[in-house]
């Protein structure tokens, strides 16, 4: 099974503003910018992990662990520069990664 990773990332990217609004209502623009940056930074890992899920090389938990293991590699500079507390920045980063995991597994019907 082959998937259109660009369509998948676009679908996830379209969900980030709503996540930002519910999580960080005062920082929607910064959160959306950082969420999109996270997707771009982890695009290769998302693509590889998604293909591995499709081919049953890894489990959903493995995929989640892969992405959450990379979370410290992604700087949320717009939120940090906007003065948001680091705990809130980290919570939003984790929420975006969880959104990626749930969107990927929904997309490929796992």
N, C-alpha and C positions, 0 to 999 in steps of 0.2 A: 504494500500500500504506500503510495506516495502522497505527500501533502504539500500544499502551497504554503510554505512557511511565511511568506510575505502577507498573505491573507490572514493567517493565524496571528501574526504580530500586530497587524492592523486592527484586528478584532480586539485583541488585548489592549492595545493603545487607546482604542475608543472607550474602553471601560475605566481608564485611569482618572479622567476628570470627575466621574461620579464617585469613585473611591476617595478622591481628594476632598470632595465636597462633604462626604459623610465623616471622614477622618479628621480633616484639617480645614474646616470651613474658612478660616481666616487666611489661609495660605494656598488657595486653589491653584493659582498660576504657578507658583514655585513648586508645589507638589506635582503638578502635571508635567512641568519641565523635567524635574528629577525622575519621575516615573518613566517618561519617554527615554531619558538618558540611560536608565537602568536597562530597559528593553534593548536599546542599541548596543550597550556594552556586553550584555549576556546573549546576544543573538546567536552566536555560534554554539554556546552551551545549550540554549533552548532548542536549536535545530538538531543538534546531535542527540540530546536527551530524548526529544520527541521521536526521532527515528528509532532509537534504541527501545523506547516504549512500544512502538508499533511492531517491532521485530521480537518483542518479548525478551530482550536482552537484560532489561532492568525492570523493576517494579515501580509503581507510583511512588512508594516511599523512597526508593533509591533516587528517583528523579527529583523529588522534593529535597532530599538531602544534598544532592548535587548543587541545586540552585541556592539553597540556604547556606551551603558552605562557601559560596561565592559572594555572599551579601556584603562582606567587609571590603571587597574589591571595588564596590560601587559607591562612589562619593555622592552624597546628596547635597551638592554645593548650594543650589538655589535656596533650599530650606535652611541650611546652616547660615548662609549669608542673611537670610530674612530674620534671623534671631530665634528660630525655633529651638527648643531644648533638645539636646542630643537623644534623650529617651524617646521623645516624640518622633524625631527623625528616624530612629532605628525601628520604631513600631510601624511607621509608614512604609519603610523599605521592606520589612517583613510582610506587611499586608500586600504590597505589590507582588512580591515573590509568591505568596500564597494564591493571589489572583492568577498568576502565570500558571501555576501547577493545576489549579482547578479548571482554567480555561483550556489548557492543553488536553487534560484528561477528558473533558466534555467534548472537545473537538474531535478526538479520535475514539470516543465512545468507550472509555475504560471505566 
